[in-house]
Amino acid sequence: MERGLVRQEEVSQSLELYAVVSSNGRFQYISSNSLELLGYSSSELIGKYMKEFLHIEDLFLVESYFYNEHHLHPCSFRFFTKSGKYVWFEADLDFIRSNVQDVEQEIILKMRLLTKAATGLTDHNQNGLTKLNDKEFVSQDRILLEDLPTPVFISKKGKLCFVNQAFQDLLGAASKEQLIGKHTFDFTDKGYHDVIKNREYRLYKGEKIGIIEETWHTLDGREINLEIMASLTKYKGVSAELVVMNDISSRRNFQKILQKSRERYQRLIDNSIDTIAVIHKDKWVFMNESGVKLFKAEDYPDMLGRNIYEYLHPSDHQTMRNSLKHILDGTSDVQLTKQSWLISKETTIYTEMVCIPTTYYGEKAVQVILRDISYRKKTEELMIRSEKLSIAGQLAAGIAHEIRNPLTSIKGFLQIMQPDISNHSQYFHIIFSELNRIEMILSELLMLAKPQETKFTKTDLVTLLNDVAILLETQGNMNNVSILQEHSFPELQINCDENQLKQVFINLFKNAIDAMPKGGKVKVLTEKINHSVKIIVKDEGEGIPPEFLERIGEPFLTTKEKGNGLGLMITYKIIENHSGNMYVESEVGKGSIFTIILPCG
């Protein structure tokens, strides 16, 4: 007898499997007997998600069990082996916590295999029946159990000896006689039979057994899901099993609906052309396939655990921190931003990002949707370049005329000086002045037409406006339009791309000149307000009709006969890229006012 008990204990220990699972459900360690019990070696399981091997019906139960840190009973579930079959395990767990920041919580699993072959239990095995409960089933107990609203039955080795009314109603029996004498296996799925026998064996050994979910069938064939709790009792002087049941069919149906919803949501995420990811403590903890491709990673695990600022352009770090903080603090439900990512030395991608709140293993996290707008960015740059060339072409005629005048002066003075150059030294100052003027006009035209990389530098706004006014002075003179400037400060420093901002004011000055075919004045005013600079460009032209004013800035919207409608659209885009704003006021017959607000440098 003792040798039998020792053998049984050794068998029980050999069926125990130990594993360490990370907080996101990956195997970090698994004992070497996994090869014997599951068919998988340790290396085949480490790094894999545990949920990949669980029966789909047990996923919700196991996830709930992992989230709850206060467990009174073990959890039973089915595990898919390498041979292609499911085996039952009963598991207890404990948590490993660390005070080190950013170190994830780990879970220790003690898994016990539940199978008929492993336990050596047969219908005639009586080992372990010495530890019996001393409770006696008397008539008073019978009355008490009969009146319980919860289904209860008493069985001897699975054979029903007593059932209460709730159990009878649960299985749809017309009388108790239809049930008494039947075996529980007559009502349970075959997949649970080995597990039930193992639990029965352990119950008679005096061990505590936890709650298990089982699928039963009523007498009319309907499937029901039950939670089963059992303990030992005495029935007519003989040891028996007292079993209490809880019908969880509605809950399981809801779980199935929820599982299907999760699967649909997962398919939606997996097949999305946009990157969908989750950020927790500044790290990527989830990313779909599109995100892996966007960041040119080798595979999905290559992105997990990476810091989000590793690829993010340094100029966007603070904006990202602010967006994440607003979401995590609950001050905002949605954040929309734009940023650039340095994938490699040769590759930069531009994205639009939407941030919304979510949770990650019970802790606050941020779900993000990233859309690649690199193609759109390139298109905008091409449009800006095209508009530059268009402006350069339009200015070429006026500049040629402007250059012809000083050249005529130079030619005339040289002819005068030719006979007696020593007596005409006073003309050299005029000649060099005109040559400098030609050089400045040509350099401004070349800067406008030449493609240049976007580069923000400290720039004096007053000097920039003077350069643009000189460039357009000829066109203004030809149209009897003068450009007048008033600056509240002799210098106004801003941080900008000088070339792009010149294009903004060339567009506005040209539009103002074109709006005054009969001549007039363009007034340019600047003033400093707190940490911003205000620039006002005001004309005395024909004004913009209300129906056009509402749509101003749209591509190809123009009142000019030969215009393409891209100038103001690009102007708005450049101002936006400089973190500024532009406002337009206009009245037909009286003129228009363009107001630009830019941050100080």
C-alpha positions as CSV (number, residue, x, y, z in Angstrom):
1,M,0.0,0.0,0.0
2,E,2.8,2.4,1.0
3,R,4.8,1.5,-2.2
4,G,1.7,2.3,-4.3
5,L,1.3,5.7,-2.6
6,V,4.9,6.5,-3.2
7,R,4.7,5.5,-6.9
8,Q,1.5,7.6,-7.3
9,E,3.3,10.6,-5.7
10,E,6.3,10.2,-8.1
11,V,4.0,10.0,-11.0
12,S,2.2,13.1,-9.8
13,Q,5.5,15.1,-9.5
14,S,6.5,13.9,-13.0
15,L,3.4,15.4,-14.4
16,E,4.1,18.9,-13.0
17,L,5.4,21.5,-15.4
18,Y,6.9,24.9,-14.4
19,A,6.9,28.0,-16.5
20,V,7.7,31.7,-16.2
21,V,5.5,34.0,-18.4
22,S,6.0,37.7,-19.0
23,S,3.3,40.3,-18.4
24,N,2.4,40.3,-22.1
25,G,1.9,36.5,-22.1
26,R,5.2,35.2,-23.6
27,F,7.0,32.2,-22.2
28,Q,10.3,33.3,-20.6
29,Y,11.2,29.9,-19.2
30,I,9.7,26.4,-19.2
31,S,11.0,23.3,-17.5
32,S,12.7,20.7,-19.6
33,N,10.0,18.0,-19.1
34,S,7.9,20.0,-21.6
35,L,9.4,17.8,-24.3
36,E,8.0,14.7,-22.5
37,L,4.5,16.2,-21.6
38,L,3.9,18.5,-24.6
39,G,6.2,17.3,-27.3
40,Y,7.9,20.7,-27.5
41,S,11.4,21.5,-26.4
42,S,12.0,24.5,-24.2
43,S,13.6,26.4,-27.1
44,E,10.4,25.9,-29.2
45,L,8.2,27.5,-26.5
46,I,10.4,30.3,-25.1
47,G,9.4,33.6,-26.7
48,K,6.1,32.3,-28.0
49,Y,2.7,33.6,-26.7
50,M,1.0,31.2,-24.3
51,K,-2.4,32.0,-26.0
52,E,-1.2,30.4,-29.2
53,F,-1.4,27.0,-27.6
54,L,-4.6,27.3,-25.6
55,H,-8.0,26.1,-26.7
56,I,-10.1,29.0,-28.0
57,E,-12.8,28.3,-25.4
58,D,-10.3,28.6,-22.5
59,L,-8.7,31.9,-23.6
60,F,-11.1,34.2,-21.7
61,L,-10.9,32.1,-18.6
62,V,-7.1,32.1,-18.6
63,E,-6.8,35.8,-19.3
64,S,-9.2,36.6,-16.5
65,Y,-7.2,34.3,-14.2
66,F,-3.9,36.2,-15.1
67,Y,-5.4,39.6,-14.4
68,N,-6.7,38.6,-10.9
69,E,-3.9,38.4,-8.4
70,H,-6.1,36.9,-5.6
71,H,-6.7,33.2,-6.5
72,L,-8.5,30.9,-4.1
73,H,-8.5,27.9,-6.6
74,P,-6.4,26.7,-9.5
75,C,-7.4,27.2,-13.1
76,S,-8.0,24.3,-15.6
77,F,-7.4,24.7,-19.3
78,R,-6.6,22.8,-22.5
79,F,-3.1,23.0,-24.1
80,F,-2.3,22.0,-27.7
81,T,0.5,19.5,-27.9
82,K,2.9,18.9,-30.8
83,S,1.1,15.7,-31.6
84,G,-2.0,17.7,-32.6
85,K,-4.1,16.9,-29.5
86,Y,-5.3,18.9,-26.5
87,V,-4.4,17.9,-23.0
88,W,-5.8,19.3,-19.8
89,F,-3.7,21.2,-17.2
90,E,-4.6,22.6,-13.8
91,A,-2.4,25.6,-12.9
92,D,-1.6,27.7,-9.9
93,L,0.3,31.0,-10.3
94,D,2.3,33.5,-8.5
95,F,3.7,37.0,-9.4
96,I,7.3,38.2,-9.5
97,R,7.5,42.0,-8.9
98,S,10.5,44.3,-9.2
99,N,11.0,47.8,-7.8
100,V,13.3,48.6,-10.7
101,Q,11.7,51.0,-13.1
102,D,10.6,49.7,-16.5
103,V,11.1,46.0,-15.5
104,E,8.0,44.1,-16.4
105,Q,6.1,41.9,-13.9
106,E,6.6,38.1,-14.5
107,I,4.2,35.2,-13.7
108,I,5.3,31.8,-12.3
109,L,3.0,29.0,-13.5
110,K,2.9,25.5,-11.8
111,M,1.0,23.4,-14.3
112,R,-0.3,19.8,-13.4
113,L,-1.2,17.5,-16.2
114,L,-4.7,16.0,-15.9
115,T,-5.0,12.8,-18.0
116,K,-6.3,9.2,-17.4
117,A,-3.1,7.6,-18.6
118,A,-0.9,9.8,-16.5
119,T,-2.8,9.4,-13.2
120,G,-3.2,5.6,-13.5
121,L,-6.7,6.0,-12.2
122,T,-9.3,3.3,-13.1
123,D,-12.9,2.8,-12.2
124,H,-11.8,0.2,-9.7
125,N,-8.8,2.0,-8.1
126,Q,-9.5,2.6,-4.4
127,N,-6.2,4.1,-3.4
128,G,-6.4,7.3,-1.3
129,L,-9.9,6.7,0.1
130,T,-8.7,6.7,3.7
131,K,-9.0,10.5,4.0
132,L,-12.8,10.9,4.1
133,N,-15.0,13.6,5.3
134,D,-16.9,12.8,8.4
135,K,-20.2,14.5,7.3
136,E,-23.2,12.3,7.2
137,F,-26.0,12.8,4.7
138,V,-29.1,12.9,6.9
139,S,-32.7,13.7,6.1
140,Q,-32.3,17.3,7.3
141,D,-29.5,17.8,4.9
142,R,-31.6,16.2,2.1
143,I,-34.4,18.8,2.7
144,L,-31.8,21.6,2.8
145,L,-30.2,20.6,-0.5
146,E,-33.6,19.9,-2.1
147,D,-34.7,23.6,-1.5
148,L,-31.4,25.1,-2.8
149,P,-31.9,27.2,-6.0
150,T,-28.5,26.0,-7.2
151,P,-28.2,22.6,-9.0
152,V,-26.7,20.0,-6.6
153,F,-26.2,16.2,-6.9
154,I,-24.5,13.5,-4.9
155,S,-22.7,10.7,-6.8
156,K,-20.6,7.6,-6.0
157,K,-17.7,7.3,-8.4
158,G,-19.8,9.5,-10.8
159,K,-23.0,7.5,-10.5
160,L,-25.9,9.8,-9.4
161,C,-27.4,8.9,-6.0
162,F,-29.2,12.1,-5.2
163,V,-30.3,15.2,-7.3
164,N,-32.2,18.2,-6.1
165,Q,-35.0,20.0,-8.0
166,A,-32.7,22.6,-9.5
167,F,-30.5,19.9,-11.0
168,Q,-33.6,18.1,-12.4
169,D,-34.8,21.4,-14.0
170,L,-31.4,22.2,-15.3
171,L,-31.2,18.9,-17.3
172,G,-34.9,19.1,-18.3
173,A,-35.9,15.8,-16.6
174,A,-39.6,15.1,-15.9
175,S,-38.7,13.2,-12.7
176,K,-35.7,12.4,-10.6
177,E,-36.0,8.7,-11.6
178,Q,-34.8,9.7,-15.0
179,L,-31.5,10.8,-13.5
180,I,-30.8,8.6,-10.5
181,G,-28.5,5.7,-11.4
182,K,-27.1,7.4,-14.4
183,H,-23.4,8.3,-14.7
184,T,-22.2,11.9,-15.1
185,F,-20.4,10.8,-18.2
186,D,-23.9,10.3,-19.8
187,F,-24.3,14.1,-19.7
188,T,-20.7,15.5,-20.2
189,D,-18.6,15.9,-23.3
190,K,-16.0,13.1,-23.7
191,G,-13.2,15.6,-23.7
192,Y,-13.8,16.2,-20.0
193,H,-13.9,12.5,-18.9
194,D,-10.2,12.1,-18.1
195,V,-10.2,15.4,-16.2
196,I,-13.2,14.4,-14.1
197,K,-11.6,11.1,-13.2
198,N,-8.4,12.8,-12.2
199,R,-10.3,15.3,-10.0
200,E,-12.3,12.4,-8.5
201,Y,-9.1,10.6,-7.6
202,R,-7.5,13.7,-6.0
203,L,-10.7,14.4,-4.1
204,Y,-10.7,10.9,-2.5
205,K,-7.0,11.5,-1.6
206,G,-8.1,14.5,0.4
207,E,-6.7,17.1,-1.9
208,K,-8.5,20.4,-2.6
209,I,-9.7,20.7,-6.1
210,G,-10.6,24.0,-7.7
211,I,-13.5,25.1,-9.8
212,I,-13.7,23.7,-13.3
213,E,-15.8,24.6,-16.3
214,E,-17.5,21.7,-18.1
215,T,-19.9,21.3,-21.0
216,W,-23.0,19.2,-20.3
217,H,-25.9,18.1,-22.4
218,T,-29.5,18.2,-21.3
219,L,-31.9,15.3,-21.9
220,D,-33.2,17.0,-25.1
221,G,-29.6,17.5,-26.4
222,R,-29.2,21.1,-25.6
223,E,-25.6,22.2,-24.7
224,I,-25.0,24.0,-21.4
225,N,-21.8,25.4,-19.8
226,L,-21.4,24.8,-16.1
227,E,-19.0,25.7,-13.3
228,I,-18.4,22.6,-11.1
229,M,-17.3,22.6,-7.4
230,A,-17.0,19.3,-5.5
231,S,-16.2,18.0,-2.0
232,L,-16.4,14.7,-0.2
233,T,-19.4,13.7,2.0
234,K,-21.1,10.6,3.3
235,Y,-24.2,9.2,1.7
236,K,-25.9,6.3,3.5
237,G,-22.6,5.6,5.3
238,V,-20.5,5.5,2.1
239,S,-18.1,8.1,0.9
240,A,-19.5,10.1,-2.0
241,E,-19.0,13.3,-4.0
242,L,-21.1,16.3,-3.3
243,V,-21.2,18.5,-6.4
244,V,-22.5,22.1,-6.7
245,M,-23.1,23.5,-10.2
246,N,-23.5,27.0,-11.6
247,D,-25.0,27.5,-15.0
248,I,-22.7,29.9,-16.9
249,S,-24.1,29.3,-20.4
250,S,-25.2,32.9,-20.8
251,R,-21.8,34.2,-19.7
252,R,-20.0,31.7,-22.0
253,N,-22.2,32.8,-24.9
254,F,-21.3,36.4,-24.1
255,Q,-17.7,35.4,-24.0
256,K,-18.0,33.8,-27.4
257,I,-19.6,36.9,-28.8
258,L,-16.8,39.0,-27.1
259,Q,-14.2,36.7,-28.5
260,K,-15.6,37.0,-32.0
261,S,-15.7,40.7,-31.6
262,R,-12.1,40.7,-30.5
263,E,-11.2,38.5,-33.5
264,R,-12.9,40.9,-35.9
265,Y,-11.2,43.8,-34.3
266,Q,-7.9,42.0,-34.5
267,R,-8.4,41.2,-38.2
268,L,-9.3,44.9,-38.8
269,I,-6.1,45.9,-37.0
270,D,-3.9,43.3,-38.8
271,N,-5.2,44.2,-42.2
272,S,-5.2,48.0,-41.8
273,I,-3.1,49.9,-44.2
274,D,-2.4,52.4,-41.4
275,T,0.0,51.6,-38.6
276,I,-1.9,50.8,-35.4
277,A,0.2,50.5,-32.3
278,V,0.1,50.8,-28.5
279,I,2.6,52.9,-26.4
280,H,3.2,52.0,-22.8
281,K,5.8,53.8,-20.7
282,D,7.3,55.3,-23.9
283,K,7.8,51.9,-25.5
284,W,6.1,50.1,-28.4
285,V,4.2,47.1,-26.8
286,F,2.0,46.3,-29.8
287,M,2.3,47.1,-33.5
288,N,0.4,45.7,-36.5
289,E,2.0,44.4,-39.7
290,S,1.7,47.8,-41.5
291,G,3.8,49.4,-38.7
292,V,6.5,46.7,-39.0
293,K,6.8,47.6,-42.7
294,L,6.6,51.3,-42.1
295,F,9.6,51.2,-39.7
296,K,11.4,48.6,-42.0
297,A,11.8,46.2,-39.1
298,E,12.6,42.6,-39.7
299,D,9.6,41.2,-37.8
300,Y,7.0,42.0,-35.2
301,P,9.2,41.2,-32.1
302,D,11.9,43.5,-33.4
303,M,9.7,46.5,-32.6
304,L,8.4,45.4,-29.2
305,G,10.1,47.0,-26.3
306,R,11.8,49.7,-28.4
307,N,11.7,53.3,-27.1
308,I,9.4,55.4,-29.4
309,Y,12.0,58.2,-29.4
310,E,14.6,56.0,-30.9
311,Y,13.3,56.8,-34.5
312,L,11.4,60.0,-33.8
313,H,13.1,63.2,-35.1
314,P,14.5,65.2,-32.1
315,S,12.5,68.3,-33.1
316,D,9.3,66.3,-32.5
317,H,10.2,64.9,-29.1
318,Q,8.5,67.6,-27.0
319,T,5.4,67.6,-29.1
320,M,5.1,63.8,-28.7
321,R,5.7,64.0,-24.9
322,N,2.9,66.6,-24.6
323,S,0.5,64.6,-26.7
324,L,1.1,61.4,-24.6
325,K,0.8,63.3,-21.3
326,H,-2.5,64.9,-22.3
327,I,-3.9,61.4,-23.1
328,L,-2.5,59.7,-20.0
329,D,-3.7,62.5,-17.7
330,G,-7.2,62.4,-19.1
331,T,-7.1,66.1,-20.2
332,S,-7.8,65.1,-23.8
333,D,-9.5,62.1,-25.4
334,V,-7.9,62.6,-28.8
335,Q,-4.6,64.2,-29.9
336,L,-3.7,64.8,-33.6
337,T,-0.1,65.6,-34.5
338,K,2.4,65.4,-37.3
339,Q,5.9,64.2,-37.0
340,S,8.9,62.8,-38.9
341,W,10.9,59.5,-38.2
342,L,14.5,58.9,-39.0
343,I,14.4,55.3,-40.2
344,S,18.0,55.5,-41.5
345,K,20.6,58.0,-42.6
346,E,19.0,58.0,-46.1
347,T,15.3,57.6,-45.2
348,T,13.0,60.0,-43.4
349,I,9.2,59.3,-43.2
350,Y,6.5,61.8,-42.4
351,T,3.3,60.7,-40.5
352,E,0.1,62.0,-39.2
353,M,-0.7,60.5,-35.7
354,V,-4.0,60.1,-33.8
355,C,-3.7,59.3,-30.1
356,I,-6.5,57.8,-28.0
357,P,-6.5,56.3,-24.5
358,T,-6.3,52.5,-23.9
359,T,-5.0,50.1,-21.3
360,Y,-2.2,47.6,-21.3
361,Y,-2.5,44.9,-18.7
362,G,-4.6,47.1,-16.5
363,E,-2.3,50.1,-16.8
364,K,-2.9,53.3,-18.7
365,A,-1.5,53.3,-22.2
366,V,-1.9,55.2,-25.5
367,Q,-3.2,53.7,-28.8
368,V,-1.9,55.4,-31.9
369,I,-2.9,55.4,-35.5
370,L,0.0,56.5,-37.8
371,R,-0.6,57.4,-41.5
372,D,2.3,57.7,-43.8
373,I,2.1,61.1,-45.5
374,S,5.6,61.0,-47.0
375,Y,4.1,61.0,-50.6
376,R,1.9,63.9,-49.7
377,K,4.9,65.8,-48.3
378,K,6.9,65.2,-51.5
379,T,3.9,66.4,-53.6
380,E,3.7,69.6,-51.5
381,E,7.4,70.2,-52.0
382,L,7.0,69.7,-55.8
383,M,4.1,72.1,-55.8
384,I,6.1,74.7,-53.9
385,R,9.0,74.2,-56.3
386,S,6.6,74.6,-59.3
387,E,5.2,77.7,-57.8
388,K,8.7,79.1,-57.3
389,L,9.5,78.5,-60.9
390,S,6.2,80.1,-62.0
391,I,6.9,83.2,-60.0
392,A,10.5,83.4,-61.3
393,G,9.2,83.2,-64.8
394,Q,6.7,86.0,-64.2
395,L,9.3,88.2,-62.6
396,A,11.9,87.5,-65.3
397,A,10.5,90.1,-67.8
398,G,10.3,92.8,-65.2
399,I,13.8,92.1,-63.9
400,A,15.2,92.1,-67.4
401,H,13.7,95.5,-67.9
402,E,15.1,96.6,-64.5
403,I,18.6,95.3,-65.4
404,R,18.5,97.0,-68.8
405,N,18.3,100.5,-67.1
406,P,21.5,100.3,-65.0
407,L,23.3,98.6,-67.9
408,T,22.3,101.6,-70.2
409,S,23.6,103.9,-67.5
410,I,26.9,102.0,-67.2
411,K,27.3,101.9,-71.0
412,G,26.7,105.6,-71.3
413,F,29.1,106.6,-68.6
414,L,31.8,104.4,-70.0
415,Q,31.3,106.1,-73.4
416,I,31.7,109.5,-71.8
417,M,34.7,108.4,-69.8
418,Q,36.5,106.8,-72.8
419,P,38.2,110.0,-74.2
420,D,39.5,111.2,-70.9
421,I,39.0,108.6,-68.1
422,S,41.1,110.5,-65.5
423,N,38.7,113.5,-65.5
424,H,35.6,111.4,-64.9
425,S,36.4,109.5,-61.7
426,Q,33.1,110.7,-60.1
427,Y,31.2,108.4,-62.4
428,F,32.8,105.2,-60.9
429,H,30.6,105.4,-57.8
430,I,27.5,105.4,-59.9
431,I,28.8,102.5,-62.1
432,F,29.6,100.3,-59.1
433,S,26.3,101.2,-57.4
434,E,24.3,100.1,-60.5
435,L,26.4,96.9,-60.8
436,N,25.7,96.0,-57.1
437,R,22.0,96.6,-57.8
438,I,22.1,94.2,-60.7
439,E,23.9,91.6,-58.6
440,M,21.4,91.8,-55.8
441,I,18.4,91.5,-58.1
442,L,19.9,88.5,-59.9
443,S,20.8,86.7,-56.6
444,E,17.3,87.2,-55.2
445,L,15.9,85.7,-58.4
446,L,18.3,82.7,-58.3
447,M,17.5,82.1,-54.7
448,L,13.8,82.0,-55.5
449,A,14.1,79.6,-58.4
450,K,16.8,77.3,-57.0
451,P,15.6,74.1,-55.1
452,Q,16.8,74.3,-51.6
453,E,16.5,72.0,-48.6
454,T,14.2,73.3,-45.8
455,K,16.4,74.8,-43.1
456,F,15.2,76.9,-40.2
457,T,17.6,79.7,-39.1
458,K,17.6,82.9,-37.2
459,T,16.5,85.6,-39.7
460,D,15.8,89.3,-39.5
461,L,12.2,89.7,-40.7
462,V,12.7,93.4,-41.6
463,T,15.6,92.6,-43.9
464,L,13.7,89.8,-45.5
465,L,10.7,92.1,-46.3
466,N,13.1,94.7,-47.7
467,D,14.7,92.1,-50.0
468,V,11.2,91.0,-51.3
469,A,10.2,94.7,-51.8
470,I,13.3,95.4,-53.9
471,L,12.6,92.3,-56.0
472,L,9.1,93.4,-56.8
473,E,9.8,97.1,-57.1
474,T,10.1,96.9,-60.9
475,Q,6.7,95.2,-61.3
476,G,5.2,97.7,-58.9
477,N,6.6,100.6,-60.9
478,M,5.3,99.1,-64.2
479,N,1.8,99.0,-62.6
480,N,2.1,102.4,-60.9
481,V,2.1,100.6,-57.4
482,S,4.3,101.7,-54.6
483,I,5.3,99.4,-51.6
484,L,5.4,101.3,-48.3
485,Q,6.8,99.7,-45.1
486,E,6.4,100.6,-41.5
487,H,8.2,98.6,-38.8
488,S,7.8,99.0,-35.1
489,F,11.3,97.7,-34.5
490,P,14.4,98.1,-36.8
491,E,15.1,94.3,-36.3
492,L,12.6,91.5,-35.7
493,Q,14.3,88.1,-35.3
494,I,12.3,85.0,-36.2
495,N,13.2,81.3,-36.7
496,C,12.3,80.4,-40.3
497,D,13.2,79.0,-43.6
498,E,14.3,82.2,-45.3
499,N,13.7,81.0,-48.8
500,Q,10.2,79.7,-48.1
501,L,9.1,82.8,-46.2
502,K,10.3,85.0,-49.1
503,Q,8.0,83.0,-51.3
504,V,5.1,83.8,-49.0
505,F,5.6,87.6,-49.2
506,I,6.4,87.4,-52.9
507,N,3.0,85.8,-53.3
508,L,1.2,88.3,-51.2
509,F,3.0,91.4,-52.7
510,K,2.3,90.1,-56.3
511,N,-1.4,89.5,-55.5
512,A,-1.6,93.0,-54.0
513,I,0.0,94.5,-57.2
514,D,-2.3,92.4,-59.5
515,A,-5.3,93.5,-57.5
516,M,-4.6,97.2,-58.4
517,P,-4.5,97.5,-62.2
518,K,-5.0,101.3,-61.9
519,G,-2.2,101.7,-59.4
520,G,-2.2,102.3,-55.7
521,K,-0.3,101.5,-52.5
522,V,0.7,98.3,-50.8
523,K,1.3,98.9,-47.1
524,V,3.4,96.4,-45.1
525,L,3.3,96.8,-41.3
526,T,5.1,94.8,-38.6
527,E,4.7,94.8,-34.8
528,K,5.8,92.5,-31.9
529,I,3.0,91.1,-29.7
530,N,4.2,89.1,-26.6
531,H,6.2,86.2,-28.1
532,S,4.8,86.6,-31.7
533,V,5.3,88.9,-34.7
534,K,2.4,90.3,-36.6
535,I,2.8,91.1,-40.3
536,I,0.0,93.0,-42.1
537,V,0.0,93.3,-46.0
538,K,-2.8,95.7,-47.0
539,D,-3.7,96.8,-50.6
540,E,-6.2,99.2,-52.1
541,G,-7.4,96.8,-54.8
542,E,-10.6,95.4,-56.0
543,G,-11.2,93.1,-53.0
544,I,-12.2,89.4,-52.9
545,P,-15.9,88.4,-53.4
546,P,-17.5,86.8,-50.4
547,E,-18.0,83.5,-52.2
548,F,-14.3,83.3,-52.9
549,L,-13.3,84.5,-49.5
550,E,-14.9,81.6,-47.8
551,R,-12.9,79.1,-49.9
552,I,-9.6,81.0,-50.0
553,G,-6.6,78.8,-49.9
554,E,-8.2,75.9,-51.9
555,P,-6.1,74.7,-54.8
556,F,-7.0,76.0,-58.3
557,L,-9.3,78.6,-56.8
558,T,-8.4,82.0,-58.5
559,T,-10.0,85.2,-59.7
560,K,-7.1,85.9,-62.1
561,E,-7.5,85.1,-65.8
562,K,-4.1,83.4,-66.0
563,G,-3.7,82.3,-62.4
564,N,-3.4,78.6,-61.3
565,G,-4.8,79.1,-57.8
566,L,-1.9,77.4,-56.1
567,G,-0.1,80.5,-54.7
568,L,-2.3,81.1,-51.6
569,M,-2.6,77.4,-51.0
570,I,1.2,77.1,-50.8
571,T,1.3,80.3,-48.7
572,Y,-1.0,78.8,-46.1
573,K,1.0,75.6,-46.1
574,I,4.3,77.4,-45.5
575,I,2.8,79.5,-42.7
576,E,1.4,76.3,-41.1
577,N,4.9,74.6,-41.3
578,H,6.3,77.7,-39.5
579,S,3.7,77.2,-36.6
580,G,2.0,80.4,-37.7
581,N,-1.5,81.5,-38.8
582,M,-2.8,83.7,-41.6
583,Y,-6.1,85.6,-41.6
584,V,-7.8,87.4,-44.5
585,E,-10.2,90.3,-44.5
586,S,-11.6,91.8,-47.7
587,E,-14.2,94.1,-49.0
588,V,-15.1,94.4,-52.7
589,G,-14.0,97.8,-54.1
590,K,-11.9,98.7,-51.0
591,G,-9.1,96.2,-50.8
592,S,-7.8,93.2,-48.8
593,I,-5.8,92.8,-45.6
594,F,-3.7,89.7,-45.0
595,T,-2.5,89.3,-41.4
596,I,0.2,86.7,-40.5
597,I,1.2,85.7,-37.0
598,L,4.6,84.0,-36.6
599,P,6.4,83.0,-33.4
600,C,9.5,85.0,-32.5
601,G,12.9,83.4,-32.8
